[in-house]
Amino acid sequence: MKKILLLCLIAAFSSCKNDNSDESETAAVEEREYKVLDSEFVDTDAMWTPFEEEMEDFSEDRYTMLKPLVLDKTIPEIQKSISTGDFSYEELVKFYLYRIRKYDRNNALSLNSVISLNPNILEEAREKDRQFQEREKKHQIFGIPVLLKDNINTAGLPTTAGAVALQNNQTGDAFIVERLKENGALILGKANLSEWAYFFCGDCPSGYSAIGGQTLNPYGRKILDTGGSSSGSAVAVAANFAPAAVGSETSGSILSPSSSNSLVGLKPTIGVLSRGGIIPISSTLDTPGPITKSVIDNAILFSAMTGNDPRDPASAENQNQDDDFYSDITQKELAGQRLGAIKPLMEDSLYVAAVEDLRAAGAEVIEFEPEEVSLPNFTRLLNLDMQKDLPEYFENYGGPGEMRSVEDVMAFNTEDSLNRAPYGQKLFQGIVNDTASEEEFAAIKDTLQRNGRQFFEVPMEEHNLDGIISINNYHAGFAAVAQYPAITVPMGYGEDNAPKGLTFIAKPFQEADLYAWAYGYEQATNRRVSPENYNN
């Protein structure tokens, strides 16, 4: 399965669908064997030192009392409990800290999903409690703890991309982090990821980084794949270590882990959310995006990050910046929407059930045969972008240090490859080896975009479709190069208990439509079930 999850590079091609189905059946039979499981670089004692005294008054009894009020609740439900005085923002943070310490590392249920914690989070939560009493109108994200994928710059915490070379990469806030803080979010900490957003080793499992260790799936620990590369963000939300997290996607890296962990994940249109201050792979395809347990929470987190960043050339004027954007999705219906179902996927019983659920909710679902188009030179696009984009990140957003290029990182890792790069550096070597003229590079991007859009636009025009439905990240590669947004929603579980997501894909800047369709489907089905070993 790791091959199809490599940024969904393989998922860009039609063969990924069958590969995913076959391996998930096999994965349920036996545990996966990992070359490296636990991190040599996460100092759990140091991580918890800032909280030792303040957590002493948060008892097991209080935790148990709060569970029915917090566990798997939506952000609006949590905010309602805050407003009625059931608990404070400080206690909410303590609840999640308690769970992270209980489950995430160094025990039989460890998931290795969190790399670092904000040492000032409790003080910041108490400030939110004081501000809350002012009773001003506040964004729904106000006071809500959020985890960030550890390729997103965050002041006060190193931004590592999971790489030892960036262990001390101290930076300012990324633009989206500034927006989150402006809207009152609490930055809980950083989530593990597939190292360098899964564009590094080539032969490593998804969810592995040298800094964070091997992230594991709570629905099948050491059995099911976590999805890549925003694995820690998804696993942490699925296990209720935070109500919401931010991931990033180049091709499948939000859709894949969200689907694999029974979550809602949005890959927005390129540029709607700023990429400023996020360690890149490809300025052509990269975007951050929200990962949550519900559609309403996803829209809340998304709206809290929007805004036009003048430092990011792709950051567009966003029409969805109203603080109440997320409330609009509840007013729309599936009735009358024309959605395209991809015929080869009708072999999947969960997909067939989802099609019937959509029809029962009033949508018109039209089955179609997909276009037979390829995505040539996809990996070369990433190689050539990263050659220039990573040095530009170091120059414009990175902290002080010696790393300034892919070559610098590779040389550093070679000094201690057993600990720094145990699975090798195959993809980084590919970046170094690739070359192209400006004309050739432009032609590669043009061909990919045209082919990606052909895959969607031909059936959409022929059948007058509003959008297309897929499974998990099966068509993430096409959506990436076409620059189409996509959202995945839990649609059930296979016989091996492997979660699957129904993925809606729409034309650029139609995030509002995606949310409306996803919300309608979610409310009609409510297929998500929490991982059973992480409810205590």
Protein Blocks (a to p, Z undefined) as FASTA:
>chain_A
ZZmmngolmmmpmklmmmmmmmmmmmmmpccddfblbdckbcfklmmmmmmmmmmmmcfk
lmmmmmmmmgopafklmmmmmmnopacfklmmmmmmmmmmmmmgopakbgolafbdcfkl
mmmmmmmmmmmmnopacdfkgopacdddfkbccehiacekopaklmmmccdddfklmmmm
mnopacfbdcdddehhhpanopacehiafklopaddfklghkacgbiaklmmmmmmmnop
afbdcdddfbhplmmmmmmnopadddddehkaccehiacfblmlgccddddfbfklmmmm
mmmmgccdfklmklccdfklcfklmmmmmmpcfehpacdddfklmmpmklmmmmmmmmmn
opacddddddddddehklmmmmmmmmmmmmmmmmmmpccdjbfbfklmmmmmmmmmmlmm
mnojmlmmmmmmpccdfklmmmmmmmmmmmmmmmmmmmmmmnopabdcdehjllmmmmmm
nopacddddebjcfkopacdddddddehilmmmmmmmmmmmmmnomaccdfklmZZ
